[in-house]
Amino acid sequence: MEKEENSMGQIDTVQTTDNILSSKILPNGYKDKIIALLEKSRDGLTIAEISKRVGVTRHTASIILAELRGANLVEIRKIGMAKLHNWRENKQ
């Protein structure tokens, strides 16, 4: 984790993409399983689909997806009420 000083003189913690991918906060490689699942999916997956396939709660899946989204590794596409999560091919 990197630290940066913001305009108000406060220290902000910045997570790099490498930190996000190597994070070991959750047990049993759930993040790795979700990443692999998203990389294979062409049409995108909802949180419910991801949680069912990986075997985690929707809450756990949403936490992991939020972390990956924050690192700009996942993009979300809204279709009606559903939000489809896709792995971002170009990780810039």
Residue pairs with C-beta under 8 A, 6 or more apart in sequence:
1 13
1 14
1 15
1 16
1 19
2 13
2 14
2 15
2 16
3 11
3 12
3 13
3 14
4 11
4 12
4 14
5 11
5 12
6 12
15 70
15 71
16 71
17 71
17 72
17 73
17 91
20 67
20 68
20 70
20 71
20 73
21 31
21 35
21 71
21 73
23 31
23 67
26 60
26 63
26 64
30 54
30 56
30 60
30 64
31 64
31 67
31 68
33 54
34 50
34 54
34 61
34 64
34 65
34 68
35 68
35 73
35 87
37 45
37 50
37 53
37 54
38 45
38 50
38 74
38 85
38 86
38 87
39 87
41 86
41 87
43 84
44 77
44 84
44 85
44 86
45 53
45 84
45 85
46 82
46 83
46 84
46 85
47 58
47 61
47 62
47 65
47 83
47 85
48 58
50 61
50 65
50 85
51 57
51 58
51 60
51 61
54 61
65 74
65 85
68 74
69 75
69 76
72 88
72 91
72 92
73 87
73 88
73 91
74 85
74 86
74 87
74 88
75 85
75 86
75 88
76 83
76 84
76 85
76 86
77 83
77 84
77 86
78 84
